[in-house]
Amino acid sequence: MIIVPIKKGENIERALKKFKRKFDRTGTMRKLREGRYFKKPSAVKRRQMEKARYVQKLRQEEDW
């Protein structure tokens, strides 16, 4: 549960903005959207490997 303390006289829009920021940082919506459809374990692993190769390539180029 997300709790946003509100100071006396604080604007409701400001409190809502704080709540939205905290909610985004929890990653709840991202997890829900990610779990929306079934993904084959082999496809997930392949995607992770592609991402790892890409990141490794960027780091190697950075070192040159």
Predicted model as a PDB file, atoms N, CA, C, CB and O in Angstrom, pLDDT in the B-factor column:
MODEL        1                                                                  
ATOM      1  N   MET A   1       0.838  -1.168   0.000  1.00 86.00           N  
ATOM      2  CA  MET A   1       0.000   0.000   0.000  1.00 86.00           C  
ATOM      3  C   MET A   1       0.889   1.239   0.000  1.00 86.00           C  
ATOM      4  CB  MET A   1      -0.957  -0.006   1.210  1.00 86.00           C  
ATOM      5  O   MET A   1       1.864   1.321   0.747  1.00 86.00           O  
ATOM      6  N   ILE A   2       0.541   2.186  -0.838  1.00 89.00           N  
ATOM      7  CA  ILE A   2       1.314   3.404  -0.955  1.00 89.00           C  
ATOM      8  C   ILE A   2       0.702   4.471  -0.054  1.00 89.00           C  
ATOM      9  CB  ILE A   2       1.371   3.883  -2.424  1.00 89.00           C  
ATOM     10  O   ILE A   2      -0.498   4.738  -0.114  1.00 89.00           O  
ATOM     11  N   ILE A   3       1.532   5.068   0.771  1.00 90.00           N  
ATOM     12  CA  ILE A   3       1.083   6.115   1.673  1.00 90.00           C  
ATOM     13  C   ILE A   3       1.799   7.405   1.294  1.00 90.00           C  
ATOM     14  CB  ILE A   3       1.350   5.734   3.166  1.00 90.00           C  
ATOM     15  O   ILE A   3       3.024   7.437   1.176  1.00 90.00           O  
ATOM     16  N   VAL A   4       1.027   8.458   1.107  1.00 90.00           N  
ATOM     17  CA  VAL A   4       1.579   9.762   0.767  1.00 90.00           C  
ATOM     18  C   VAL A   4       1.196  10.736   1.875  1.00 90.00           C  
ATOM     19  CB  VAL A   4       1.065  10.257  -0.629  1.00 90.00           C  
ATOM     20  O   VAL A   4       0.038  11.144   1.975  1.00 90.00           O  
ATOM     21  N   PRO A   5       2.164  11.108   2.705  1.00 90.00           N  
ATOM     22  CA  PRO A   5       1.832  12.069   3.763  1.00 90.00           C  
ATOM     23  C   PRO A   5       1.580  13.461   3.166  1.00 90.00           C  
ATOM     24  CB  PRO A   5       2.973  12.134   4.816  1.00 90.00           C  
ATOM     25  O   PRO A   5       2.330  13.929   2.310  1.00 90.00           O  
ATOM     26  N   ILE A   6       0.530  14.094   3.628  1.00 90.00           N  
ATOM     27  CA  ILE A   6       0.167  15.421   3.138  1.00 90.00           C  
ATOM     28  C   ILE A   6       0.338  16.421   4.272  1.00 90.00           C  
ATOM     29  CB  ILE A   6      -1.295  15.444   2.589  1.00 90.00           C  
ATOM     30  O   ILE A   6      -0.183  16.237   5.373  1.00 90.00           O  
ATOM     31  N   LYS A   7       1.075  17.474   3.978  1.00 88.00           N  
ATOM     32  CA  LYS A   7       1.263  18.529   4.972  1.00 88.00           C  
ATOM     33  C   LYS A   7       0.026  19.426   4.998  1.00 88.00           C  
ATOM     34  CB  LYS A   7       2.543  19.362   4.663  1.00 88.00           C  
ATOM     35  O   LYS A   7      -0.729  19.509   4.029  1.00 88.00           O  
ATOM     36  N   LYS A   8      -0.150  20.074   6.105  1.00 89.00           N  
ATOM     37  CA  LYS A   8      -1.310  20.953   6.256  1.00 89.00           C  
ATOM     38  C   LYS A   8      -1.218  22.092   5.245  1.00 89.00           C  
ATOM     39  CB  LYS A   8      -1.401  21.511   7.705  1.00 89.00           C  
ATOM     40  O   LYS A   8      -0.205  22.787   5.159  1.00 89.00           O  
ATOM     41  N   GLY A   9      -2.279  22.266   4.495  1.00 90.00           N  
ATOM     42  CA  GLY A   9      -2.328  23.333   3.506  1.00 90.00           C  
ATOM     43  C   GLY A   9      -1.696  22.967   2.170  1.00 90.00           C  
ATOM     44  O   GLY A   9      -1.603  23.814   1.281  1.00 90.00           O  
ATOM     45  N   GLU A  10      -1.254  21.704   2.011  1.00 89.00           N  
ATOM     46  CA  GLU A  10      -0.623  21.285   0.756  1.00 89.00           C  
ATOM     47  C   GLU A  10      -1.686  21.076  -0.323  1.00 89.00           C  
ATOM     48  CB  GLU A  10       0.199  19.985   0.962  1.00 89.00           C  
ATOM     49  O   GLU A  10      -2.783  20.592  -0.048  1.00 89.00           O  
ATOM     50  N   ASN A  11      -1.349  21.439  -1.514  1.00 92.00           N  
ATOM     51  CA  ASN A  11      -2.253  21.339  -2.651  1.00 92.00           C  
ATOM     52  C   ASN A  11      -2.516  19.864  -2.983  1.00 92.00           C  
ATOM     53  CB  ASN A  11      -1.668  22.080  -3.878  1.00 92.00           C  
ATOM     54  O   ASN A  11      -1.601  19.041  -2.940  1.00 92.00           O  
ATOM     55  N   ILE A  12      -3.772  19.537  -3.315  1.00 92.00           N  
ATOM     56  CA  ILE A  12      -4.139  18.153  -3.629  1.00 92.00           C  
ATOM     57  C   ILE A  12      -3.462  17.676  -4.907  1.00 92.00           C  
ATOM     58  CB  ILE A  12      -5.656  18.023  -3.765  1.00 92.00           C  
ATOM     59  O   ILE A  12      -3.127  16.497  -5.018  1.00 92.00           O  
ATOM     60  N   GLU A  13      -3.256  18.566  -5.870  1.00 93.00           N  
ATOM     61  CA  GLU A  13      -2.571  18.185  -7.114  1.00 93.00           C  
ATOM     62  C   GLU A  13      -1.144  17.745  -6.837  1.00 93.00           C  
ATOM     63  CB  GLU A  13      -2.573  19.352  -8.112  1.00 93.00           C  
ATOM     64  O   GLU A  13      -0.633  16.808  -7.450  1.00 93.00           O  
ATOM     65  N   ARG A  14      -0.512  18.440  -5.903  1.00 93.00           N  
ATOM     66  CA  ARG A  14       0.870  18.099  -5.541  1.00 93.00           C  
ATOM     67  C   ARG A  14       0.925  16.711  -4.885  1.00 93.00           C  
ATOM     68  CB  ARG A  14       1.463  19.172  -4.583  1.00 93.00           C  
ATOM     69  O   ARG A  14       1.826  15.921  -5.164  1.00 93.00           O  
ATOM     70  N   ALA A  15      -0.043  16.429  -4.018  1.00 92.00           N  
ATOM     71  CA  ALA A  15      -0.109  15.125  -3.361  1.00 92.00           C  
ATOM     72  C   ALA A  15      -0.379  14.024  -4.391  1.00 92.00           C  
ATOM     73  CB  ALA A  15      -1.204  15.122  -2.268  1.00 92.00           C  
ATOM     74  O   ALA A  15       0.192  12.937  -4.308  1.00 92.00           O  
ATOM     75  N   LEU A  16      -1.239  14.308  -5.347  1.00 94.00           N  
ATOM     76  CA  LEU A  16      -1.533  13.341  -6.403  1.00 94.00           C  
ATOM     77  C   LEU A  16      -0.288  13.065  -7.242  1.00 94.00           C  
ATOM     78  CB  LEU A  16      -2.677  13.851  -7.297  1.00 94.00           C  
ATOM     79  O   LEU A  16      -0.034  11.925  -7.630  1.00 94.00           O  
ATOM     80  N   LYS A  17       0.474  14.101  -7.517  1.00 94.00           N  
ATOM     81  CA  LYS A  17       1.719  13.945  -8.275  1.00 94.00           C  
ATOM     82  C   LYS A  17       2.711  13.049  -7.516  1.00 94.00           C  
ATOM     83  CB  LYS A  17       2.356  15.329  -8.556  1.00 94.00           C  
ATOM     84  O   LYS A  17       3.370  12.199  -8.115  1.00 94.00           O  
ATOM     85  N   LYS A  18       2.809  13.246  -6.199  1.00 93.00           N  
ATOM     86  CA  LYS A  18       3.685  12.402  -5.374  1.00 93.00           C  
ATOM     87  C   LYS A  18       3.226  10.943  -5.420  1.00 93.00           C  
ATOM     88  CB  LYS A  18       3.705  12.909  -3.910  1.00 93.00           C  
ATOM     89  O   LYS A  18       4.039  10.025  -5.536  1.00 93.00           O  
ATOM     90  N   PHE A  19       1.897  10.749  -5.327  1.00 94.00           N  
ATOM     91  CA  PHE A  19       1.357   9.393  -5.375  1.00 94.00           C  
ATOM     92  C   PHE A  19       1.683   8.718  -6.698  1.00 94.00           C  
ATOM     93  CB  PHE A  19      -0.152   9.414  -5.157  1.00 94.00           C  
ATOM     94  O   PHE A  19       2.126   7.570  -6.723  1.00 94.00           O  
ATOM     95  N   LYS A  20       1.462   9.438  -7.805  1.00 94.00           N  
ATOM     96  CA  LYS A  20       1.732   8.871  -9.126  1.00 94.00           C  
ATOM     97  C   LYS A  20       3.204   8.509  -9.273  1.00 94.00           C  
ATOM     98  CB  LYS A  20       1.320   9.854 -10.226  1.00 94.00           C  
ATOM     99  O   LYS A  20       3.530   7.465  -9.838  1.00 94.00           O  
ATOM    100  N   ARG A  21       4.087   9.352  -8.777  1.00 94.00           N  
ATOM    101  CA  ARG A  21       5.521   9.080  -8.858  1.00 94.00           C  
ATOM    102  C   ARG A  21       5.880   7.820  -8.077  1.00 94.00           C  
ATOM    103  CB  ARG A  21       6.324  10.277  -8.331  1.00 94.00           C  
ATOM    104  O   ARG A  21       6.628   6.972  -8.564  1.00 94.00           O  
ATOM    105  N   LYS A  22       5.346   7.702  -6.865  1.00 94.00           N  
ATOM    106  CA  LYS A  22       5.612   6.510  -6.057  1.00 94.00           C  
ATOM    107  C   LYS A  22       5.051   5.261  -6.732  1.00 94.00           C  
ATOM    108  CB  LYS A  22       5.009   6.668  -4.650  1.00 94.00           C  
ATOM    109  O   LYS A  22       5.694   4.211  -6.739  1.00 94.00           O  
ATOM    110  N   PHE A  23       3.860   5.379  -7.293  1.00 93.00           N  
ATOM    111  CA  PHE A  23       3.219   4.251  -7.955  1.00 93.00           C  
ATOM    112  C   PHE A  23       4.041   3.788  -9.159  1.00 93.00           C  
ATOM    113  CB  PHE A  23       1.796   4.628  -8.395  1.00 93.00           C  
ATOM    114  O   PHE A  23       4.215   2.588  -9.371  1.00 93.00           O  
ATOM    115  N   ASP A  24       4.544   4.735  -9.940  1.00 93.00           N  
ATOM    116  CA  ASP A  24       5.373   4.389 -11.099  1.00 93.00           C  
ATOM    117  C   ASP A  24       6.642   3.668 -10.677  1.00 93.00           C  
ATOM    118  CB  ASP A  24       5.730   5.642 -11.894  1.00 93.00           C  
ATOM    119  O   ASP A  24       7.084   2.736 -11.348  1.00 93.00           O  
ATOM    120  N   ARG A  25       7.224   4.094  -9.575  1.00 93.00           N  
ATOM    121  CA  ARG A  25       8.467   3.477  -9.099  1.00 93.00           C  
ATOM    122  C   ARG A  25       8.268   2.045  -8.603  1.00 93.00           C  
ATOM    123  CB  ARG A  25       9.063   4.316  -7.988  1.00 93.00           C  
ATOM    124  O   ARG A  25       9.218   1.263  -8.596  1.00 93.00           O  
ATOM    125  N   THR A  26       7.058   1.691  -8.190  1.00 93.00           N  
ATOM    126  CA  THR A  26       6.821   0.323  -7.727  1.00 93.00           C  
ATOM    127  C   THR A  26       6.834  -0.663  -8.886  1.00 93.00           C  
ATOM    128  CB  THR A  26       5.490   0.235  -6.984  1.00 93.00           C  
ATOM    129  O   THR A  26       7.152  -1.838  -8.701  1.00 93.00           O  
ATOM    130  N   GLY A  27       6.486  -0.185 -10.094  1.00 91.00           N  
ATOM    131  CA  GLY A  27       6.505  -1.055 -11.267  1.00 91.00           C  
ATOM    132  C   GLY A  27       5.296  -1.968 -11.369  1.00 91.00           C  
ATOM    133  O   GLY A  27       5.331  -2.951 -12.109  1.00 91.00           O  
ATOM    134  N   THR A  28       4.240  -1.669 -10.651  1.00 91.00           N  
ATOM    135  CA  THR A  28       3.047  -2.511 -10.640  1.00 91.00           C  
ATOM    136  C   THR A  28       2.409  -2.615 -12.020  1.00 91.00           C  
ATOM    137  CB  THR A  28       2.037  -1.970  -9.646  1.00 91.00           C  
ATOM    138  O   THR A  28       2.109  -3.715 -12.484  1.00 91.00           O  
ATOM    139  N   MET A  29       2.204  -1.489 -12.671  1.00 91.00           N  
ATOM    140  CA  MET A  29       1.566  -1.507 -13.988  1.00 91.00           C  
ATOM    141  C   MET A  29       2.442  -2.220 -15.012  1.00 91.00           C  
ATOM    142  CB  MET A  29       1.268  -0.079 -14.457  1.00 91.00           C  
ATOM    143  O   MET A  29       1.937  -2.931 -15.881  1.00 91.00           O  
ATOM    144  N   ARG A  30       3.731  -2.031 -14.911  1.00 90.00           N  
ATOM    145  CA  ARG A  30       4.658  -2.696 -15.833  1.00 90.00           C  
ATOM    146  C   ARG A  30       4.539  -4.209 -15.696  1.00 90.00           C  
ATOM    147  CB  ARG A  30       6.116  -2.245 -15.568  1.00 90.00           C  
ATOM    148  O   ARG A  30       4.523  -4.931 -16.692  1.00 90.00           O  
ATOM    149  N   LYS A  31       4.455  -4.682 -14.453  1.00 91.00           N  
ATOM    150  CA  LYS A  31       4.321  -6.119 -14.209  1.00 91.00           C  
ATOM    151  C   LYS A  31       2.989  -6.655 -14.739  1.00 91.00           C  
ATOM    152  CB  LYS A  31       4.446  -6.415 -12.710  1.00 91.00           C  
ATOM    153  O   LYS A  31       2.932  -7.739 -15.320  1.00 91.00           O  
ATOM    154  N   LEU A  32       1.934  -5.889 -14.534  1.00 92.00           N  
ATOM    155  CA  LEU A  32       0.621  -6.311 -15.023  1.00 92.00           C  
ATOM    156  C   LEU A  32       0.609  -6.412 -16.545  1.00 92.00           C  
ATOM    157  CB  LEU A  32      -0.464  -5.335 -14.553  1.00 92.00           C  
ATOM    158  O   LEU A  32       0.101  -7.382 -17.108  1.00 92.00           O  
ATOM    159  N   ARG A  33       1.166  -5.415 -17.196  1.00 91.00           N  
ATOM    160  CA  ARG A  33       1.188  -5.432 -18.660  1.00 91.00           C  
ATOM    161  C   ARG A  33       2.083  -6.546 -19.183  1.00 91.00           C  
ATOM    162  CB  ARG A  33       1.662  -4.083 -19.203  1.00 91.00           C  
ATOM    163  O   ARG A  33       1.788  -7.171 -20.202  1.00 91.00           O  
ATOM    164  N   GLU A  34       3.178  -6.783 -18.473  1.00 87.00           N  
ATOM    165  CA  GLU A  34       4.113  -7.830 -18.888  1.00 87.00           C  
ATOM    166  C   GLU A  34       3.473  -9.208 -18.780  1.00 87.00           C  
ATOM    167  CB  GLU A  34       5.389  -7.775 -18.040  1.00 87.00           C  
ATOM    168  O   GLU A  34       3.722 -10.071 -19.622  1.00 87.00           O  
ATOM    169  N   GLY A  35       2.663  -9.422 -17.769  1.00 88.00           N  
ATOM    170  CA  GLY A  35       2.041 -10.718 -17.552  1.00 88.00           C  
ATOM    171  C   GLY A  35       0.733 -10.899 -18.288  1.00 88.00           C  
ATOM    172  O   GLY A  35       0.024 -11.880 -18.063  1.00 88.00           O  
ATOM    173  N   ARG A  36       0.407  -9.978 -19.152  1.00 91.00           N  
ATOM    174  CA  ARG A  36      -0.865 -10.011 -19.856  1.00 91.00           C  
ATOM    175  C   ARG A  36      -0.984 -11.214 -20.787  1.00 91.00           C  
ATOM    176  CB  ARG A  36      -1.046  -8.737 -20.641  1.00 91.00           C  
ATOM    177  O   ARG A  36      -2.045 -11.831 -20.878  1.00 91.00           O  
ATOM    178  N   TYR A  37       0.089 -11.540 -21.465  1.00 92.00           N  
ATOM    179  CA  TYR A  37       0.095 -12.636 -22.420  1.00 92.00           C  
ATOM    180  C   TYR A  37       1.157 -13.659 -22.039  1.00 92.00           C  
ATOM    181  CB  TYR A  37       0.338 -12.113 -23.844  1.00 92.00           C  
ATOM    182  O   TYR A  37       2.169 -13.319 -21.426  1.00 92.00           O  
ATOM    183  N   PHE A  38       0.920 -14.896 -22.403  1.00 93.00           N  
ATOM    184  CA  PHE A  38       1.894 -15.942 -22.137  1.00 93.00           C  
ATOM    185  C   PHE A  38       3.055 -15.813 -23.114  1.00 93.00           C  
ATOM    186  CB  PHE A  38       1.245 -17.339 -22.239  1.00 93.00           C  
ATOM    187  O   PHE A  38       2.861 -15.613 -24.313  1.00 93.00           O  
ATOM    188  N   LYS A  39       4.256 -15.930 -22.580  1.00 92.00           N  
ATOM    189  CA  LYS A  39       5.448 -15.917 -23.423  1.00 92.00           C  
ATOM    190  C   LYS A  39       6.194 -17.220 -23.172  1.00 92.00           C  
ATOM    191  CB  LYS A  39       6.360 -14.664 -23.126  1.00 92.00           C  
ATOM    192  O   LYS A  39       6.409 -17.632 -22.032  1.00 92.00           O  
ATOM    193  N   LYS A  40       6.575 -17.842 -24.255  1.00 95.00           N  
ATOM    194  CA  LYS A  40       7.300 -19.097 -24.117  1.00 95.00           C  
ATOM    195  C   LYS A  40       8.623 -18.835 -23.401  1.00 95.00           C  
ATOM    196  CB  LYS A  40       7.542 -19.757 -25.503  1.00 95.00           C  
ATOM    197  O   LYS A  40       9.277 -17.826 -23.663  1.00 95.00           O  
ATOM    198  N   PRO A  41       9.022 -19.735 -22.497  1.00 96.00           N  
ATOM    199  CA  PRO A  41      10.287 -19.554 -21.791  1.00 96.00           C  
ATOM    200  C   PRO A  41      11.481 -19.418 -22.740  1.00 96.00           C  
ATOM    201  CB  PRO A  41      10.516 -20.715 -20.851  1.00 96.00           C  
ATOM    202  O   PRO A  41      12.416 -18.667 -22.463  1.00 96.00           O  
ATOM    203  N   SER A  42      11.444 -20.147 -23.858  1.00 97.00           N  
ATOM    204  CA  SER A  42      12.551 -20.054 -24.808  1.00 97.00           C  
ATOM    205  C   SER A  42      12.604 -18.664 -25.447  1.00 97.00           C  
ATOM    206  CB  SER A  42      12.417 -21.135 -25.895  1.00 97.00           C  
ATOM    207  O   SER A  42      13.689 -18.143 -25.707  1.00 97.00           O  
ATOM    208  N   ALA A  43      11.444 -18.065 -25.699  1.00 96.00           N  
ATOM    209  CA  ALA A  43      11.408 -16.729 -26.281  1.00 96.00           C  
ATOM    210  C   ALA A  43      11.901 -15.682 -25.283  1.00 96.00           C  
ATOM    211  CB  ALA A  43       9.990 -16.389 -26.747  1.00 96.00           C  
ATOM    212  O   ALA A  43      12.594 -14.737 -25.657  1.00 96.00           O  
ATOM    213  N   VAL A  44      11.543 -15.855 -24.024  1.00 95.00           N  
ATOM    214  CA  VAL A  44      12.007 -14.937 -22.979  1.00 95.00           C  
ATOM    215  C   VAL A  44      13.521 -15.018 -22.861  1.00 95.00           C  
ATOM    216  CB  VAL A  44      11.340 -15.264 -21.617  1.00 95.00           C  
ATOM    217  O   VAL A  44      14.200 -13.994 -22.786  1.00 95.00           O  
ATOM    218  N   LYS A  45      14.046 -16.236 -22.846  1.00 97.00           N  
ATOM    219  CA  LYS A  45      15.489 -16.423 -22.728  1.00 97.00           C  
ATOM    220  C   LYS A  45      16.216 -15.841 -23.940  1.00 97.00           C  
ATOM    221  CB  LYS A  45      15.824 -17.914 -22.574  1.00 97.00           C  
ATOM    222  O   LYS A  45      17.261 -15.206 -23.794  1.00 97.00           O  
ATOM    223  N   ARG A  46      15.665 -16.056 -25.130  1.00 98.00           N  
ATOM    224  CA  ARG A  46      16.272 -15.525 -26.352  1.00 98.00           C  
ATOM    225  C   ARG A  46      16.322 -14.001 -26.305  1.00 98.00           C  
ATOM    226  CB  ARG A  46      15.490 -15.995 -27.596  1.00 98.00           C  
ATOM    227  O   ARG A  46      17.324 -13.397 -26.686  1.00 98.00           O  
ATOM    228  N   ARG A  47      15.242 -13.381 -25.838  1.00 97.00           N  
ATOM    229  CA  ARG A  47      15.186 -11.917 -25.727  1.00 97.00           C  
ATOM    230  C   ARG A  47      16.227 -11.413 -24.730  1.00 97.00           C  
ATOM    231  CB  ARG A  47      13.773 -11.459 -25.298  1.00 97.00           C  
ATOM    232  O   ARG A  47      16.877 -10.398 -24.978  1.00 97.00           O  
ATOM    233  N   GLN A  48      16.391 -12.110 -23.612  1.00 97.00           N  
ATOM    234  CA  GLN A  48      17.387 -11.717 -22.615  1.00 97.00           C  
ATOM    235  C   GLN A  48      18.795 -11.823 -23.187  1.00 97.00           C  
ATOM    236  CB  GLN A  48      17.260 -12.586 -21.356  1.00 97.00           C  
ATOM    237  O   GLN A  48      19.639 -10.963 -22.936  1.00 97.00           O  
ATOM    238  N   MET A  49      19.044 -12.874 -23.950  1.00 98.00           N  
ATOM    239  CA  MET A  49      20.362 -13.055 -24.558  1.00 98.00           C  
ATOM    240  C   MET A  49      20.644 -11.958 -25.587  1.00 98.00           C  
ATOM    241  CB  MET A  49      20.460 -14.442 -25.220  1.00 98.00           C  
ATOM    242  O   MET A  49      21.759 -11.439 -25.650  1.00 98.00           O  
ATOM    243  N   GLU A  50      19.646 -11.606 -26.388  1.00 98.00           N  
ATOM    244  CA  GLU A  50      19.821 -10.534 -27.366  1.00 98.00           C  
ATOM    245  C   GLU A  50      20.136  -9.209 -26.674  1.00 98.00           C  
ATOM    246  CB  GLU A  50      18.562 -10.392 -28.233  1.00 98.00           C  
ATOM    247  O   GLU A  50      20.993  -8.450 -27.127  1.00 98.00           O  
ATOM    248  N   LYS A  51      19.445  -8.945 -25.591  1.00 97.00           N  
ATOM    249  CA  LYS A  51      19.673  -7.716 -24.844  1.00 97.00           C  
ATOM    250  C   LYS A  51      21.076  -7.712 -24.238  1.00 97.00           C  
ATOM    251  CB  LYS A  51      18.613  -7.550 -23.743  1.00 97.00           C  
ATOM    252  O   LYS A  51      21.760  -6.690 -24.263  1.00 97.00           O  
ATOM    253  N   ALA A  52      21.505  -8.856 -23.695  1.00 98.00           N  
ATOM    254  CA  ALA A  52      22.836  -8.958 -23.108  1.00 98.00           C  
ATOM    255  C   ALA A  52      23.918  -8.738 -24.161  1.00 98.00           C  
ATOM    256  CB  ALA A  52      23.020 -10.322 -22.441  1.00 98.00           C  
ATOM    257  O   ALA A  52      24.916  -8.069 -23.894  1.00 98.00           O  
ATOM    258  N   ARG A  53      23.725  -9.301 -25.363  1.00 97.00           N  
ATOM    259  CA  ARG A  53      24.694  -9.101 -26.451  1.00 97.00           C  
ATOM    260  C   ARG A  53      24.778  -7.628 -26.831  1.00 97.00           C  
ATOM    261  CB  ARG A  53      24.309  -9.945 -27.685  1.00 97.00           C  
ATOM    262  O   ARG A  53      25.865  -7.085 -27.030  1.00 97.00           O  
ATOM    263  N   TYR A  54      23.628  -7.000 -26.927  1.00 97.00           N  
ATOM    264  CA  TYR A  54      23.577  -5.591 -27.305  1.00 97.00           C  
ATOM    265  C   TYR A  54      24.308  -4.721 -26.275  1.00 97.00           C  
ATOM    266  CB  TYR A  54      22.116  -5.130 -27.450  1.00 97.00           C  
ATOM    267  O   TYR A  54      25.111  -3.861 -26.639  1.00 97.00           O  
ATOM    268  N   VAL A  55      24.029  -4.947 -25.007  1.00 96.00           N  
ATOM    269  CA  VAL A  55      24.666  -4.175 -23.940  1.00 96.00           C  
ATOM    270  C   VAL A  55      26.174  -4.420 -23.925  1.00 96.00           C  
ATOM    271  CB  VAL A  55      24.054  -4.536 -22.572  1.00 96.00           C  
ATOM    272  O   VAL A  55      26.961  -3.487 -23.763  1.00 96.00           O  
ATOM    273  N   GLN A  56      26.564  -5.674 -24.095  1.00 96.00           N  
ATOM    274  CA  GLN A  56      27.986  -6.001 -24.110  1.00 96.00           C  
ATOM    275  C   GLN A  56      28.685  -5.312 -25.285  1.00 96.00           C  
ATOM    276  CB  GLN A  56      28.186  -7.527 -24.187  1.00 96.00           C  
ATOM    277  O   GLN A  56      29.801  -4.811 -25.144  1.00 96.00           O  
ATOM    278  N   LYS A  57      28.027  -5.292 -26.433  1.00 95.00           N  
ATOM    279  CA  LYS A  57      28.585  -4.632 -27.615  1.00 95.00           C  
ATOM    280  C   LYS A  57      28.767  -3.136 -27.343  1.00 95.00           C  
ATOM    281  CB  LYS A  57      27.668  -4.853 -28.851  1.00 95.00           C  
ATOM    282  O   LYS A  57      29.801  -2.567 -27.692  1.00 95.00           O  
ATOM    283  N   LEU A  58      27.779  -2.501 -26.728  1.00 94.00           N  
ATOM    284  CA  LEU A  58      27.891  -1.079 -26.408  1.00 94.00           C  
ATOM    285  C   LEU A  58      29.045  -0.804 -25.449  1.00 94.00           C  
ATOM    286  CB  LEU A  58      26.588  -0.571 -25.807  1.00 94.00           C  
ATOM    287  O   LEU A  58      29.771   0.178 -25.607  1.00 94.00           O  
ATOM    288  N   ARG A  59      29.209  -1.669 -24.461  1.00 94.00           N  
ATOM    289  CA  ARG A  59      30.284  -1.475 -23.484  1.00 94.00           C  
ATOM    290  C   ARG A  59      31.658  -1.666 -24.123  1.00 94.00           C  
ATOM    291  CB  ARG A  59      30.114  -2.444 -22.307  1.00 94.00           C  
ATOM    292  O   ARG A  59      32.608  -0.960 -23.783  1.00 94.00           O  
ATOM    293  N   GLN A  60      31.764  -2.618 -25.044  1.00 93.00           N  
ATOM    294  CA  GLN A  60      33.036  -2.844 -25.733  1.00 93.00           C  
ATOM    295  C   GLN A  60      33.390  -1.650 -26.612  1.00 93.00           C  
ATOM    296  CB  GLN A  60      32.972  -4.126 -26.582  1.00 93.00           C  
ATOM    297  O   GLN A  60      34.548  -1.236 -26.657  1.00 93.00           O  
ATOM    298  N   GLU A  61      32.408  -1.096 -27.305  1.00 91.00           N  
ATOM    299  CA  GLU A  61      32.640   0.068 -28.148  1.00 91.00           C  
ATOM    300  C   GLU A  61      33.028   1.265 -27.315  1.00 91.00           C  
ATOM    301  CB  GLU A  61      31.409   0.385 -28.976  1.00 91.00           C  
ATOM    302  O   GLU A  61      33.821   2.100 -27.750  1.00 91.00           O  
ATOM    303  N   GLU A  62      32.474   1.355 -26.115  1.00 88.00           N  
ATOM    304  CA  GLU A  62      32.769   2.464 -25.216  1.00 88.00           C  
ATOM    305  C   GLU A  62      34.223   2.397 -24.754  1.00 88.00           C  
ATOM    306  CB  GLU A  62      31.816   2.447 -24.005  1.00 88.00           C  
ATOM    307  O   GLU A  62      34.864   3.433 -24.575  1.00 88.00           O  
ATOM    308  N   ASP A  63      34.741   1.202 -24.561  1.00 82.00           N  
ATOM    309  CA  ASP A  63      36.119   1.020 -24.092  1.00 82.00           C  
ATOM    310  C   ASP A  63      37.138   1.373 -25.160  1.00 82.00           C  
ATOM    311  CB  ASP A  63      36.335  -0.412 -23.640  1.00 82.00           C  
ATOM    312  O   ASP A  63      38.268   1.733 -24.827  1.00 82.00           O  
ATOM    313  N   TRP A  64      36.774   1.283 -26.433  1.00 77.00           N  
ATOM    314  CA  TRP A  64      37.734   1.543 -27.493  1.00 77.00           C  
ATOM    315  C   TRP A  64      38.099   2.957 -27.479  1.00 77.00           C  
ATOM    316  CB  TRP A  64      37.206   1.159 -28.839  1.00 77.00           C  
ATOM    317  O   TRP A  64      38.906   3.395 -28.299  1.00 77.00           O  
TER     318      TRP A  64                                                      
ENDMDL                                                                          
END                                                                             
